[in-house]
Amino acid sequence: MPPHAAASPGRPGTAILVLEDGRTFHGEPYGAEGETFGEAVFNTGMTGYQETLTDPSYHRQVVVMTAPHIGNTGVNDEDLESRRIWVAGYVVRDPARRPSSWRSRRSLDEELVAQGVVGISGIDTRALTRHLRERGAMRVGISTTETDPEALLERVRSQPPMKGADLAAEVTTPEPYVVRPHGEKRFTVAALDLGIKAMTPHRMAERGIEVHVLPSTSTIEDVLAVEPDGLFYSNGPGDPAATVHEIGVLEQALDAGVPYFGICFGNQLFGRALGFGTYKLGYGHRGINQPVMDRTTGKVEVTAHNHGFAVDAPLDRPTDTPYGVASVSHVCLNDDVVEGLELRDGEGGPLKGFSVQYHPEAAAGPHDARYLFDRFCQLMAKEV
């Protein structure tokens, strides 16, 4: 639960949002009353707010929804991506007065109150988004109890930044668990949970994979104990440069010849294990409408993203690493950010591992990149 949050009806009243550069917005409470802090980021998705809220990659972030009308389908019990809401705060312009979906069990406002998530509504989210695009993601505070913006600003500036934050241990599963395959078992995969979304092991299970989901603190011995055909690293929050243990485990797995597939945070850690650097993007990619080219096929995909860091790898040439030859396999068509890596046993040789920066499990949509789970199966079967 975010700090100082307490359940309340959320209306009527006043709320303020203060960015670390002093920009202030006044609105109405949405969700729990209280005060919360985090990194202000914006999400461009028109749908899928429930999946966004329960994505652990948003831990310690205050999410601004660019779509103006939020909450019209309410909240159901089927579309959760994890055990709880992870966003530190929520910002919307025009919340729905009432949900209107046969799947809805309660309103979004009620769910935010129940989970102690402080939010704000009725502000100009377009102006806020433009500000973040121009100035970059930054620390922010939302309060329904503080009336002095200067006092809130002082507390905002005392919060830790996202750069340098090692957060995987705060969102990972406390204990290992197994997701059984649908139908006949084909492969066993060890999945390191850095903030995994529920749909990811589900997509693997659809392809006959038995998924052993392991805590982020697991050792290489824990990974090898499940006798995996492949290793998977999930999405998750934080700065990849501050994540040391998980990179060490990945390096040991690559030394042992375990086929690898990573998404989002798993792409960034793969990059660092291969010797590339990572850096913080100005305002990141967050939404379900990002165009990416798969350079191995020439196909352009519309993809789901949630990341504020990226891999610094050359687009124009392969790179020799201690584990093989690495190259950029996917690139964002908006800004040329690295969106995928592949590792081969020599240039043009067999594939040893690959990763993508986006979310092929596609919850919520689009579905263009589901083929990557099939590519993982081909990798484990030594068919690529």
matplotlib code that plots the C-alpha trace (Angstrom):
import matplotlib.pyplot as plt

x = [0.0, 1.4, 2.5, -0.2, -3.0, -6.4, -9.6, -12.3, -15.1, -12.7, -15.2, -16.0, -12.9, -9.8, -6.5, -3.2, -0.4, 3.0, 6.0, 9.5, 10.1, 7.2, 4.5, 1.2, -2.2, -5.4, -8.2, -10.5, -9.6, -9.9, -9.4, -8.1, -7.5, -4.0, -0.6, 1.6, 4.9, 6.6, 8.0, 5.4, 5.0, 2.3, 0.6, -0.9, -3.1, -6.8, -7.7, -6.3, -6.2, -6.7, -3.7, -1.7, -2.6, -1.6, 1.6, 4.5, 6.7, 4.8, 6.0, 6.9, 5.4, 2.5, 0.7, -0.9, -3.5, -3.5, -6.9, -9.4, -12.1, -11.1, -13.1, -16.0, -15.6, -15.1, -12.9, -13.3, -11.6, -10.2, -7.9, -5.5, -1.8, -0.6, -1.8, -2.4, -2.3, 1.3, 1.1, 2.1, -0.6, -3.1, -4.0, -7.1, -9.0, -12.6, -13.4, -16.5, -19.5, -20.5, -19.1, -21.0, -19.7, -21.3, -17.8, -17.5, -17.6, -16.9, -16.0, -12.4, -12.7, -13.9, -10.9, -8.4, -10.0, -9.9, -6.2, -5.2, -4.1, -4.2, -5.2, -6.4, -9.0, -10.3, -7.0, -5.7, -3.8, -2.9, -1.0, 0.7, 1.7, 3.1, 5.1, 6.6, 7.4, 9.3, 10.9, 11.2, 9.8, 10.3, 9.3, 5.8, 3.4, -0.4, -2.2, -5.8, -4.7, -2.1, -3.2, 0.2, 1.9, 5.3, 5.1, 4.2, 7.1, 9.6, 8.5, 8.5, 12.1, 13.1, 12.0, 14.5, 14.8, 14.2, 17.7, 19.8, 16.7, 17.0, 13.3, 13.0, 13.1, 10.2, 7.8, 9.0, 7.1, 8.1, 8.1, 8.6, 5.4, 4.7, 2.3, 1.4, 1.3, -2.0, -2.1, 1.1, 4.3, 7.0, 9.5, 10.5, 11.3, 12.8, 11.3, 13.0, 10.2, 11.4, 7.8, 6.2, 2.7, 0.3, -0.3, 3.3, 3.5, 0.0, 1.3, 4.0, 1.6, -0.5, 2.6, 3.1, 5.7, 5.9, 6.9, 8.8, 8.4, 11.3, 12.0, 14.4, 16.9, 17.3, 20.8, 22.1, 21.8, 18.1, 17.7, 19.5, 17.7, 14.5, 16.4, 15.2, 15.2, 15.3, 15.6, 13.2, 13.6, 10.5, 9.5, 10.0, 10.7, 13.9, 17.2, 19.0, 22.4, 21.5, 20.5, 23.6, 22.6, 20.2, 22.8, 25.3, 22.9, 22.2, 25.9, 26.3, 23.4, 24.8, 28.1, 26.2, 24.6, 21.0, 18.8, 17.5, 14.5, 13.9, 11.3, 11.4, 13.6, 14.9, 16.0, 17.9, 19.6, 20.5, 22.1, 24.2, 25.2, 26.5, 28.5, 26.3, 25.4, 21.9, 20.5, 17.4, 15.0, 13.6, 10.0, 10.0, 7.6, 4.3, 1.2, -0.1, 0.6, 4.4, 5.7, 8.7, 10.5, 11.7, 15.0, 15.2, 12.0, 11.4, 8.0, 6.6, 4.6, 2.3, 3.5, 2.8, 5.5, 6.3, 9.9, 11.9, 15.4, 16.9, 20.0, 22.9, 23.9, 25.1, 22.4, 24.8, 27.0, 27.2, 29.3, 31.6, 30.8, 32.2, 29.1, 28.9, 28.0, 25.2, 23.2, 20.2, 17.2, 14.3, 14.2, 11.5, 10.4, 9.6, 13.0, 15.5, 15.6, 16.9, 13.9, 15.5, 18.8, 19.9, 22.9, 24.3, 27.1, 29.3, 28.0, 25.1, 25.4, 22.7, 20.6, 21.6, 19.3, 17.2, 15.1, 12.7, 12.0, 8.3, 5.5, 4.6, 2.1, -0.1, -2.3, -4.0, -3.3, -2.1, -1.3, 1.3, 4.3, 2.9, 5.1, 8.1, 6.9, 6.9, 10.5, 11.4, 10.1, 12.1, 15.2, 14.7, 14.1, 17.3, 15.4, 16.8]
y = [0.0, 3.4, 5.5, 7.4, 5.9, 5.3, 4.1, 6.7, 7.2, 9.4, 12.2, 15.0, 17.0, 18.4, 16.9, 18.3, 16.8, 18.3, 17.4, 17.7, 20.8, 22.6, 22.2, 21.8, 20.4, 20.7, 18.1, 15.8, 12.7, 9.4, 6.2, 6.3, 9.5, 10.3, 11.0, 9.1, 9.5, 7.9, 8.5, 10.2, 8.3, 8.2, 5.3, 5.7, 2.6, 3.1, -0.1, -2.5, -0.2, -3.2, -5.0, -1.8, -1.4, -4.9, -5.0, -5.2, -3.2, -0.1, -0.5, 2.9, 4.8, 7.2, 6.4, 9.1, 7.7, 9.7, 8.2, 10.7, 8.3, 5.6, 3.0, 2.4, -1.4, -1.5, -4.2, -8.0, -10.9, -12.5, -9.9, -9.4, -9.7, -10.2, -10.5, -6.8, -3.3, -2.1, 1.5, 4.1, 6.5, 6.9, 10.0, 10.2, 13.0, 11.8, 8.8, 6.8, 7.5, 3.8, 0.6, -0.8, -4.3, -7.7, -8.8, -6.0, -6.9, -3.4, 0.0, 1.1, 3.8, 1.1, -1.1, 1.8, 2.5, -1.1, -1.4, 2.0, 3.5, 7.4, 9.0, 12.3, 13.0, 16.0, 17.4, 18.2, 15.0, 16.2, 19.1, 16.9, 14.4, 17.1, 18.4, 14.9, 14.5, 17.8, 17.6, 13.8, 11.4, 12.8, 12.4, 13.4, 13.5, 13.3, 14.4, 14.7, 16.0, 18.6, 22.0, 23.7, 22.8, 24.0, 21.7, 18.7, 19.7, 19.5, 15.9, 15.0, 16.1, 14.0, 10.8, 8.4, 8.5, 5.5, 5.6, 3.3, 1.5, -2.3, -3.4, -6.9, -8.4, -6.2, -7.6, -11.2, -14.3, -15.3, -19.0, -21.1, -22.3, -24.3, -23.6, -26.8, -27.2, -27.4, -30.9, -32.9, -31.6, -30.6, -28.6, -27.5, -23.8, -22.1, -18.5, -16.0, -13.7, -10.1, -8.9, -11.5, -11.0, -13.9, -14.1, -14.9, -18.4, -18.9, -18.3, -20.8, -23.4, -23.1, -24.4, -27.4, -25.8, -26.6, -23.3, -23.3, -19.7, -18.9, -15.9, -13.3, -14.3, -17.8, -19.1, -21.0, -24.1, -23.4, -22.9, -26.1, -28.1, -28.0, -29.5, -26.8, -26.9, -23.2, -20.1, -17.2, -13.7, -11.7, -8.0, -6.0, -2.6, -0.7, 0.2, -2.7, -1.2, -1.7, -5.4, -7.5, -10.9, -11.7, -10.8, -13.1, -16.0, -15.3, -15.2, -18.6, -20.0, -18.8, -20.4, -23.7, -23.4, -23.0, -21.5, -18.1, -15.9, -12.6, -9.9, -6.2, -6.2, -9.6, -7.9, -5.2, -7.8, -9.9, -6.9, -6.2, -9.9, -9.6, -6.6, -3.8, -0.7, 0.5, 4.0, 5.8, 7.0, 10.5, 9.4, 5.8, 3.7, 2.7, 1.7, -0.9, 0.9, 0.9, 0.0, -2.4, -4.1, -7.6, -7.3, -11.1, -11.2, -7.6, -7.8, -4.7, -5.4, -3.2, -4.0, -3.5, -1.7, -0.6, 0.4, 3.5, 2.0, 0.7, -1.3, 0.6, -1.7, -1.0, -1.2, -1.5, -4.5, -7.7, -7.7, -10.5, -11.5, -14.2, -16.3, -15.8, -13.2, -10.7, -8.4, -6.2, -8.2, -5.7, -1.9, 0.7, 2.6, 5.7, 6.4, 3.6, 2.3, -1.3, -3.5, -7.0, -8.9, -12.3, -14.4, -16.9, -19.4, -17.4, -15.0, -16.7, -19.7, -21.4, -19.3, -19.6, -16.9, -13.9, -11.2, -8.4, -5.1, -5.3, -7.6, -10.5, -12.0, -9.1, -8.4, -6.2, -6.7, -6.4, -10.0, -9.4, -10.7, -14.0, -15.9, -15.2, -17.9, -20.3, -19.1, -20.0, -23.5, -23.8, -22.6, -25.3, -27.9, -26.7, -25.9, -22.3]
z = [0.0, -0.9, 2.1, 4.2, 2.1, 3.8, 2.4, 1.6, -0.9, -2.9, -3.6, -3.0, -2.1, -3.6, -4.5, -5.8, -7.9, -7.7, -10.0, -8.8, -11.0, -9.2, -11.9, -10.0, -11.0, -9.0, -9.2, -7.3, -5.3, -7.2, -5.2, -1.6, 0.3, 1.6, 0.0, -2.3, -4.2, -7.2, -10.7, -13.0, -16.3, -18.9, -20.6, -24.1, -24.2, -25.0, -23.2, -20.6, -17.6, -15.3, -16.7, -16.4, -12.7, -11.8, -13.8, -11.3, -13.7, -12.5, -8.9, -7.5, -10.5, -10.7, -14.0, -16.0, -18.5, -21.8, -22.8, -21.3, -20.2, -17.8, -15.8, -18.1, -17.9, -14.2, -12.6, -13.0, -11.3, -14.5, -16.0, -13.1, -14.1, -10.5, -6.9, -6.4, -7.9, -8.1, -9.3, -6.6, -7.8, -10.6, -12.7, -15.0, -16.6, -16.8, -14.7, -15.6, -13.4, -13.4, -15.0, -17.9, -18.6, -17.9, -16.6, -14.1, -10.4, -8.9, -10.1, -10.6, -8.0, -5.4, -6.3, -5.9, -2.5, -1.4, -2.3, -0.8, -4.1, -4.0, -7.3, -8.8, -11.5, -13.3, -14.4, -17.8, -18.5, -22.0, -20.6, -18.0, -20.7, -22.9, -19.9, -19.2, -22.9, -22.9, -19.5, -19.0, -16.4, -12.9, -9.3, -8.3, -5.3, -5.1, -1.9, -0.9, 2.6, 1.8, 0.6, 0.3, -3.0, -1.7, 1.3, -0.9, -3.3, -0.5, 0.2, -3.5, -3.8, -0.8, -2.6, -4.1, -7.9, -10.2, -11.5, -9.3, -7.8, -7.5, -7.1, -8.4, -4.9, -3.9, -6.5, -7.0, -5.8, -2.2, -3.1, -6.3, -8.1, -11.2, -14.1, -15.7, -19.5, -21.4, -22.8, -23.4, -21.9, -24.4, -22.4, -18.9, -18.4, -15.4, -15.2, -13.0, -11.6, -11.8, -11.8, -14.1, -15.5, -15.2, -18.9, -19.6, -18.2, -19.5, -23.1, -22.5, -21.0, -24.1, -26.0, -23.8, -21.5, -17.8, -16.2, -12.9, -11.6, -9.3, -7.0, -8.3, -5.5, -6.9, -7.7, -10.7, -8.6, -8.1, -11.9, -12.9, -10.2, -12.3, -15.2, -17.6, -21.4, -21.3, -19.0, -19.1, -17.5, -17.1, -17.1, -13.9, -12.4, -11.6, -13.0, -14.8, -13.9, -10.2, -10.6, -10.0, -8.7, -11.5, -14.1, -12.5, -12.6, -16.3, -17.1, -15.4, -17.3, -20.6, -19.7, -19.1, -22.5, -21.3, -24.1, -23.0, -23.7, -21.9, -22.2, -21.1, -18.0, -19.1, -22.3, -20.4, -18.2, -21.2, -22.7, -19.6, -19.3, -22.9, -22.1, -23.3, -21.3, -20.4, -20.1, -18.9, -21.6, -21.3, -20.8, -21.8, -23.9, -22.2, -24.0, -26.5, -29.8, -30.3, -33.8, -33.8, -36.7, -36.3, -38.3, -38.7, -40.8, -41.8, -40.2, -38.5, -35.3, -33.1, -29.6, -25.9, -23.9, -20.4, -19.9, -18.9, -19.6, -22.8, -24.0, -25.6, -28.4, -32.0, -34.7, -37.6, -36.6, -34.6, -31.4, -30.1, -26.5, -24.2, -25.0, -28.8, -31.3, -30.3, -32.5, -32.4, -33.7, -33.1, -33.3, -32.4, -35.5, -33.6, -32.2, -33.1, -29.5, -29.3, -28.9, -29.1, -29.0, -30.2, -29.4, -31.8, -31.8, -34.3, -36.9, -38.8, -36.4, -34.4, -32.0, -28.3, -26.8, -27.6, -25.9, -26.7, -24.9, -25.2, -24.0, -26.4, -23.9, -25.0, -22.0, -23.0, -26.7, -29.4, -30.5, -33.2, -31.2, -29.8, -32.3, -30.0, -27.7, -30.7, -31.4, -27.8, -28.4, -31.6, -29.7, -27.0, -29.8, -31.5, -34.7, -35.1]

ax = plt.figure().add_subplot(projection="3d")
ax.plot(x, y, z, "-o")
ax.set_aspect("equal")
plt.show()
